């Protein structure tokens, strides 16, 4: 079944990528953010390239140094949330962090909090006793055979039908061998106090011995879960869907183009600025390598990037690592560089991911890394002039084009609007463009003629974007 589905999917993609425009099928992209994480909307590139951008290392978010934590703390979830408005105070932004503190005979899930996604605290919650005291930040604990605190992964449920006492949901647990317990469902009204949603495990097959990502997909109006599966001895990704969070479809293996790789985690998440796009930040595991000969465990890892339009086929446009282990000796031990589940805004022009480093070492911590907004990838031309031709689209009700771009002092971006067949449209031709230069997250593009895009409504169009020593990260047509 998986093979047949895979072949059908790939065949469909080949047809889509090679087909010509049918006016009745030209997509309306009004208000839809266009990114360059794949080639789906690109007709051609000439002396221009798709480029993956590694994020900038920022500060240590937290250290896993409490007595109820260990150097193997991991499986981190980061949520951007809002504390509800009350009579005495307006709603306030809050960032929530959940992670495995301990493993083994006493497994725990811990909680941290931030107002900006940068400065974090571990609140004393008074919920779980450890060494005779409840002065800690644990929200769950379990001892074998109960494993529900092993890989607790929550989310804020944005389903309009979600009950008030289940505004937050989570899955937790694992199955070591057939016949053992599996994945459990939890709910919470505040994100801190949790209760099981049903007796026993969910009716979902899998080992779940990794970070199992689950969320409400606003674009598809379903709950979706991504979890570890195996293709022979290779760690891979499977997914399932649900209408009610308690009954799930049969798992389907996610299709990732290219040679098989070991994905220890998946970190699949809808992009918060464009819910039709899914990003994934798997930890890529190389099991047969060992850099530190004195280290007790085999295997090294790094972080990579994938994207998806449908949730099942994942584009591997960029084969290189997103993050390398680098100069830190501790990152060349096993299972470091595990990207947390969560891509969140941390400023007006910045978004962040969080990465576990120093696994098994006393330096074990979570580090924040930042991208510019929309800046995971771009289309780039160097000192020679390059150009991008988009696939045909149409506009319903838009009168401005907004660009996220960066140039050198001598560089520029120019945009020509053409018919679907490639004929320049008067008022929007390259000769009538105003070369744009600078570095902006959102700048309106204009033509010398002052022509309004609203005059092009309903017509199949395409863009010719000319770049010189510049990066274009995204564009959007807006009213």
C-alpha positions as CSV (number, residue, x, y, z in Angstrom):
1,X,0.0,0.0,0.0
2,X,2.8,2.4,0.9
3,X,4.7,1.7,-2.3
4,X,1.6,2.2,-4.5
5,X,0.7,5.4,-2.7
6,X,4.4,6.6,-3.0
7,X,4.5,5.9,-6.8
8,X,1.2,7.6,-7.4
9,X,2.2,10.7,-5.4
10,X,5.6,11.0,-7.1
11,X,4.0,10.5,-10.5
12,X,1.4,13.3,-9.8
13,X,4.2,15.6,-8.7
14,X,6.1,15.0,-11.9
15,X,3.0,15.8,-14.0
16,X,2.3,19.0,-11.9
17,X,5.9,20.2,-12.3
18,X,6.0,19.7,-16.0
19,X,2.5,20.8,-17.0
20,X,1.5,24.0,-18.7
21,X,-1.0,26.5,-17.4
22,X,-4.7,25.8,-17.7
23,X,-6.6,29.1,-17.1
24,X,-9.3,27.3,-15.1
25,X,-6.7,25.8,-12.8
26,X,-4.4,28.9,-12.3
27,X,-4.3,29.4,-8.5
28,X,-5.5,32.6,-6.8
29,X,-2.6,33.7,-4.5
30,X,-4.2,36.9,-3.2
31,X,-3.0,37.3,0.4
32,X,-1.0,34.1,0.3
33,X,2.6,34.3,1.4
34,X,5.0,32.9,-1.3
35,X,8.2,31.4,0.0
36,X,11.2,29.8,-1.6
37,X,11.5,26.6,0.4
38,X,10.8,24.5,-2.7
39,X,10.4,24.9,-6.5
40,X,6.7,24.3,-6.7
41,X,5.8,27.8,-7.8
42,X,8.9,28.4,-9.9
43,X,8.9,28.1,-13.6
44,X,12.6,28.7,-14.2
45,X,15.7,30.1,-12.6
46,X,18.5,31.7,-14.7
47,X,21.8,32.5,-12.9
48,X,19.8,32.5,-9.6
49,X,19.7,29.8,-6.9
50,X,17.6,28.6,-4.0
51,X,19.7,29.0,-0.9
52,X,19.2,27.5,2.6
53,X,20.1,29.9,5.4
54,X,21.5,28.6,8.7
55,X,20.1,30.4,11.7
56,X,22.2,32.6,13.9
57,X,23.2,31.3,17.3
58,X,21.8,33.4,20.1
59,X,21.8,32.8,23.8
60,X,21.4,29.7,26.0
61,X,17.6,29.4,26.7
62,X,17.9,27.0,29.7
63,X,20.4,24.6,31.1
64,X,19.3,21.1,32.1
65,X,21.0,21.3,35.5
66,X,18.4,20.8,38.2
67,X,18.6,17.7,40.3
68,X,15.4,16.3,38.8
69,X,16.9,16.8,35.3
70,X,19.7,15.0,33.6
71,X,22.1,15.5,30.7
72,X,19.7,13.4,28.6
73,X,16.9,15.9,28.9
74,X,15.3,16.4,25.5
75,X,12.1,16.2,23.4
76,X,11.5,20.0,23.9
77,X,8.2,21.7,22.8
78,X,7.9,25.5,22.5
79,X,4.5,27.1,22.2
80,X,3.7,30.8,21.7
81,X,0.5,31.5,23.7
82,X,-1.5,34.2,25.4
83,X,-2.6,34.3,29.0
84,X,-6.3,35.0,28.9
85,X,-7.6,38.5,29.7
86,X,-9.2,39.0,33.1
87,X,-11.1,41.8,34.7
88,X,-7.8,43.1,36.2
89,X,-5.4,42.6,33.4
90,X,-5.4,42.3,29.6
91,X,-4.2,39.2,27.8
92,X,-0.4,38.9,27.9
93,X,1.9,36.9,25.5
94,X,3.6,33.9,27.1
95,X,5.9,31.3,25.7
96,X,5.6,27.8,27.1
97,X,8.3,25.2,27.1
98,X,7.9,21.5,27.9
99,X,10.7,18.9,28.0
100,X,11.7,15.5,29.4
101,X,13.7,16.1,32.6
102,X,14.7,12.6,33.6
103,X,14.5,9.2,32.0
104,X,14.8,5.6,33.4
105,X,13.2,4.5,36.6
106,X,11.8,8.0,37.3
107,X,10.7,9.9,34.2
108,X,9.5,13.5,34.4
109,X,8.1,16.2,32.2
110,X,9.2,19.7,33.1
111,X,7.9,23.2,32.3
112,X,9.5,26.6,31.7
113,X,8.0,30.0,30.8
114,X,9.0,33.2,29.1
115,X,7.4,36.5,28.1
116,X,9.5,37.0,25.0
117,X,10.9,33.6,24.0
118,X,14.4,34.8,25.0
119,X,14.5,34.9,28.8
120,X,13.2,31.8,30.5
121,X,12.3,30.8,34.1
122,X,11.6,27.4,35.7
123,X,8.6,28.1,38.0
124,X,8.1,26.2,41.2
125,X,4.8,24.6,40.5
126,X,4.3,22.4,43.6
127,X,2.8,19.5,41.7
128,X,5.3,16.6,41.8
129,X,7.4,15.5,44.8
130,X,11.1,15.0,44.3
131,X,13.5,14.1,47.1
132,X,10.9,15.2,49.7
133,X,10.1,18.5,48.1
134,X,7.6,19.9,45.5
135,X,9.6,23.0,44.8
136,X,10.3,22.2,41.2
137,X,9.0,22.7,37.7
138,X,7.7,19.2,37.0
139,X,4.2,18.8,35.7
140,X,4.2,15.0,35.2
141,X,6.1,12.0,36.5
142,X,5.9,8.2,35.9
143,X,7.7,5.0,36.8
144,X,7.8,1.9,34.6
145,X,5.7,0.2,33.4
146,X,3.9,3.5,33.2
147,X,5.9,5.5,30.6
148,X,3.5,8.5,30.0
149,X,6.1,11.1,31.1
150,X,8.7,9.8,28.7
151,X,7.9,12.0,25.7
152,X,5.0,14.3,26.6
153,X,4.3,16.6,23.7
154,X,1.5,19.2,24.1
155,X,-0.1,21.8,21.8
156,X,-2.6,24.7,22.1
157,X,-5.8,23.4,20.4
158,X,-7.1,26.0,18.0
159,X,-10.0,23.9,16.9
160,X,-13.1,26.1,17.4
161,X,-14.9,23.0,18.8
162,X,-12.4,22.3,21.5
163,X,-13.9,22.2,25.0
164,X,-12.7,24.8,27.6
165,X,-11.1,22.0,29.8
166,X,-9.3,20.7,26.7
167,X,-7.9,23.9,25.2
168,X,-4.5,22.2,25.5
169,X,-4.0,18.6,24.4
170,X,-1.0,16.3,24.5
171,X,0.2,12.8,23.7
172,X,2.7,10.9,25.8
173,X,4.1,7.4,26.2
174,X,5.9,4.8,24.2
175,X,5.8,1.1,23.3
176,X,9.0,-0.8,23.7
177,X,7.7,-4.1,22.3
178,X,4.4,-5.6,21.0
179,X,1.7,-6.1,23.7
180,X,2.9,-3.2,25.8
181,X,1.0,0.1,26.4
182,X,1.3,2.8,23.8
183,X,0.4,6.5,23.3
184,X,-1.9,8.3,25.7
185,X,-4.1,11.4,25.2
186,X,-4.1,14.2,27.8
187,X,-6.0,17.5,28.2
188,X,-5.7,20.7,30.2
189,X,-7.4,24.0,30.7
190,X,-4.3,26.0,31.5
191,X,-1.4,24.1,30.0
192,X,0.0,23.1,33.4
193,X,-2.5,20.8,35.1
194,X,-3.2,17.7,33.0
195,X,-5.6,14.8,33.0
196,X,-6.0,11.7,30.8
197,X,-8.7,12.0,28.1
198,X,-9.5,8.3,28.1
199,X,-8.7,5.1,29.9
200,X,-5.7,3.3,28.3
201,X,-3.8,4.0,25.2
202,X,-5.0,5.5,21.9
203,X,-6.0,3.0,19.2
204,X,-2.9,3.9,17.1
205,X,-0.1,1.5,16.1
206,X,3.5,2.4,16.5
207,X,6.5,2.3,18.8
208,X,6.4,6.1,19.6
209,X,9.9,5.9,21.0
210,X,10.7,9.5,20.0
211,X,9.1,12.9,20.0
212,X,5.5,12.4,18.7
213,X,4.3,15.7,17.2
214,X,0.5,16.4,17.2
215,X,-1.5,19.6,16.4
216,X,-4.8,20.9,15.0
217,X,-4.2,21.7,11.3
218,X,-6.2,24.8,10.6
219,X,-5.7,24.5,6.8
220,X,-7.0,20.9,6.7
221,X,-9.3,21.1,9.7
222,X,-8.0,17.8,11.3
223,X,-5.8,16.7,14.1
224,X,-2.5,15.4,12.7
225,X,0.2,13.3,14.3
226,X,3.7,12.6,13.1
227,X,5.7,9.9,14.8
228,X,8.7,7.6,14.3
229,X,8.4,4.5,12.2
230,X,11.0,2.2,10.7
231,X,11.8,1.2,7.1
232,X,13.8,-2.0,7.8
233,X,16.4,-0.6,10.3
234,X,16.1,3.0,9.2
235,X,14.2,5.5,11.4
236,X,11.6,7.3,9.3
237,X,8.3,9.3,9.8
238,X,4.7,8.2,9.7
239,X,1.5,10.2,10.1
240,X,-2.2,9.8,10.9
241,X,-5.2,12.0,11.1
242,X,-8.2,12.4,13.4
243,X,-11.5,14.3,13.6
244,X,-11.8,14.1,17.4
245,X,-8.3,13.4,18.7
246,X,-9.3,10.0,20.1
247,X,-9.9,7.9,16.9
248,X,-7.2,7.9,14.3
249,X,-6.8,6.8,10.7
250,X,-4.4,4.0,9.8
251,X,-0.8,5.4,9.8
252,X,0.7,6.3,6.4
253,X,4.4,6.6,5.9
254,X,5.6,10.1,5.0
255,X,7.4,10.3,1.6
256,X,10.7,12.1,1.7
257,X,12.5,12.5,-1.7
258,X,16.1,11.3,-2.1
259,X,18.2,8.6,-0.6
260,X,16.9,7.2,2.8
261,X,18.1,9.0,5.9
262,X,17.7,8.3,9.6
263,X,15.3,10.9,11.0
264,X,15.5,10.5,14.8
265,X,12.8,13.2,15.3
266,X,10.6,15.1,12.9
267,X,9.5,18.5,14.4
268,X,6.8,19.0,11.7
269,X,5.0,22.3,12.2
270,X,2.7,24.6,10.1
271,X,4.4,27.8,9.4
272,X,2.8,30.5,11.6
273,X,2.7,33.0,8.7
274,X,1.5,30.6,6.0
275,X,-0.5,27.7,7.4
276,X,-0.6,26.0,3.9
277,X,3.1,25.3,4.3
278,X,4.5,22.7,6.7
279,X,8.1,22.9,7.9
280,X,10.1,20.1,9.4
281,X,13.4,20.2,11.3
282,X,14.4,16.5,11.8
283,X,17.4,15.5,13.7
284,X,19.4,13.4,11.2
285,X,21.1,10.5,12.9
286,X,24.3,8.8,11.5
287,X,24.4,5.6,13.5
288,X,27.7,4.1,12.2
289,X,29.9,7.1,13.0
290,X,31.7,8.0,16.2
291,X,33.9,11.1,16.6
292,X,34.7,10.9,20.3
293,X,36.3,7.5,20.9
294,X,36.0,7.8,24.6
295,X,32.2,8.5,24.4
296,X,30.0,5.6,25.5
297,X,27.5,5.7,22.7
298,X,27.8,5.3,18.9
299,X,26.2,7.7,16.4
300,X,26.4,11.5,15.6
301,X,23.7,13.8,14.4
302,X,22.8,17.2,12.9
303,X,19.7,19.2,12.0
304,X,18.1,19.3,8.6
305,X,15.2,21.1,7.0
306,X,12.2,19.7,5.0
307,X,9.0,21.3,3.7
308,X,5.6,20.0,2.6
309,X,2.5,21.3,0.9
310,X,0.2,18.3,1.6
311,X,1.6,16.8,4.9
312,X,2.6,13.5,3.3
313,X,5.1,14.4,0.6
314,X,8.2,16.2,2.1
315,X,10.4,18.2,-0.3
316,X,14.2,17.7,0.3
317,X,15.2,20.7,-1.8
318,X,18.2,21.4,0.5
319,X,20.3,18.3,1.0
320,X,22.8,20.0,3.3
321,X,22.6,20.3,7.0
322,X,20.7,23.2,8.5
323,X,22.9,23.1,11.6
324,X,26.3,21.3,11.9
325,X,27.7,20.1,15.2
326,X,30.4,22.8,14.9
327,X,33.4,23.4,17.2
328,X,31.7,22.2,20.4
329,X,33.2,18.8,21.3
330,X,30.0,17.9,23.2
331,X,27.9,18.2,20.0
332,X,30.0,15.4,18.5
333,X,28.7,12.9,21.1
334,X,25.5,11.0,20.3
335,X,22.0,12.5,19.8
336,X,22.9,16.2,20.1
337,X,21.4,18.9,17.8
338,X,17.8,17.9,18.4
339,X,15.6,20.7,17.2
340,X,12.6,21.4,19.5
341,X,9.1,21.3,18.2
342,X,8.3,25.0,17.7
343,X,9.1,27.8,15.3
344,X,8.0,31.1,17.0
345,X,8.3,34.8,16.4
346,X,10.7,36.5,18.9
347,X,10.8,40.0,17.4
348,X,9.3,42.2,14.7
349,X,11.7,40.8,12.1
350,X,12.9,37.6,13.8
351,X,11.8,34.1,14.4
352,X,13.5,31.4,16.4
353,X,14.0,27.6,16.8
354,X,15.5,26.0,19.8
355,X,18.1,23.2,19.7
356,X,19.3,20.7,22.4
357,X,23.0,20.6,22.7
358,X,25.6,18.6,24.7
359,X,23.5,15.5,25.1
360,X,24.9,13.3,27.9
361,X,27.4,16.0,28.9
362,X,27.2,18.3,32.0
363,X,26.9,21.2,29.5
364,X,23.5,19.9,28.3
365,X,21.3,22.8,27.4
366,X,18.8,24.3,25.0
367,X,20.1,27.1,22.7
368,X,18.0,29.6,20.7
369,X,18.8,30.1,17.1
370,X,17.2,32.9,15.0
371,X,16.2,33.5,11.4
372,X,15.0,36.7,9.8
373,X,11.2,36.5,9.3
374,X,10.6,34.2,6.3
375,X,14.3,33.7,6.2
376,X,14.9,30.0,6.2
377,X,15.5,30.1,2.4
378,X,15.7,32.6,-0.4
379,X,16.2,32.9,-4.1
380,X,19.7,34.5,-4.6
381,X,21.6,36.1,-7.4
382,X,25.2,37.0,-7.0
383,X,27.1,39.9,-8.7
384,X,25.9,38.7,-12.1
385,X,22.3,39.4,-12.9
386,X,19.9,36.5,-12.3
387,X,16.2,36.1,-12.8
388,X,13.3,34.1,-11.5
389,X,10.1,33.3,-13.5
390,X,7.1,32.2,-11.5
391,X,4.5,29.8,-12.5
392,X,1.1,31.3,-13.6
393,X,-1.3,32.7,-10.9
394,X,-4.2,35.1,-10.7
395,X,-5.3,37.8,-8.3
396,X,-8.8,38.2,-7.0
397,X,-8.6,41.5,-5.1
398,X,-5.0,42.9,-4.7
399,X,-3.5,46.3,-5.4
400,X,0.0,46.0,-3.9
401,X,3.0,43.7,-4.0
402,X,5.0,43.4,-0.8
403,X,8.6,42.0,-0.8
404,X,10.9,40.6,1.9
405,X,14.4,41.2,0.4
406,X,18.0,42.2,1.0
407,X,20.5,43.6,-1.4
408,X,24.1,44.8,-1.3
409,X,24.8,48.5,-1.6
410,X,25.1,48.0,-5.4
411,X,22.5,45.3,-5.7
412,X,18.8,45.5,-6.7
413,X,15.5,43.8,-7.2
414,X,13.2,44.5,-10.1
415,X,9.8,42.9,-10.8
416,X,8.0,42.7,-14.2
417,X,4.4,41.4,-14.5
418,X,3.7,39.3,-17.5
419,X,0.9,37.4,-19.1
420,X,0.9,33.6,-18.5
421,X,2.6,33.2,-21.8
422,X,5.4,35.5,-21.0
423,X,4.4,38.8,-22.6
424,X,5.2,41.9,-20.5
425,X,2.1,43.9,-19.5
426,X,2.2,47.6,-20.2
427,X,2.6,49.6,-17.1
428,X,4.4,46.7,-15.4
429,X,7.3,46.1,-17.8
430,X,10.9,45.8,-16.8
431,X,11.7,49.2,-18.4
432,X,9.0,50.7,-16.2
433,X,10.3,49.2,-12.9
434,X,12.0,51.1,-10.1
435,X,15.1,49.2,-9.0
436,X,14.6,48.4,-5.3
437,X,17.6,48.2,-2.9
438,X,18.0,47.9,0.8
439,X,17.0,45.3,3.4
440,X,13.4,45.1,4.5
441,X,11.0,42.5,5.8
442,X,7.9,44.1,4.1
443,X,8.3,46.8,1.5
444,X,5.8,47.7,-1.1
445,X,7.0,47.5,-4.7
446,X,6.0,50.1,-7.2
447,X,6.3,50.8,-10.9
448,X,7.1,54.2,-12.6
449,X,3.7,54.3,-14.2
450,X,1.9,54.1,-10.9
451,X,-0.2,51.4,-12.4
452,X,-2.5,49.5,-9.9
453,X,-2.4,45.7,-9.7
454,X,-6.2,45.8,-9.3
455,X,-6.5,46.3,-13.0
456,X,-5.1,42.8,-13.5
457,X,-7.8,41.0,-11.4
458,X,-8.9,37.6,-12.8
459,X,-6.2,37.4,-15.5
460,X,-3.6,34.6,-15.6
461,X,-0.3,36.3,-14.7
462,X,3.3,35.5,-13.9
463,X,6.3,37.4,-12.5
464,X,9.7,37.9,-13.9
465,X,11.9,38.9,-10.9
466,X,15.4,40.2,-11.8
467,X,18.0,40.1,-9.0
468,X,21.5,41.5,-8.7
469,X,23.6,40.7,-5.6
470,X,20.3,40.2,-3.8
471,X,18.2,37.7,-1.9
472,X,14.4,37.5,-2.1
473,X,12.9,35.7,0.8
474,X,9.1,36.0,0.2
475,X,6.4,38.0,-1.5
476,X,2.7,38.6,-1.1
477,X,0.0,40.3,-3.0
478,X,-2.3,42.3,-0.7
479,X,-5.2,44.7,-0.7
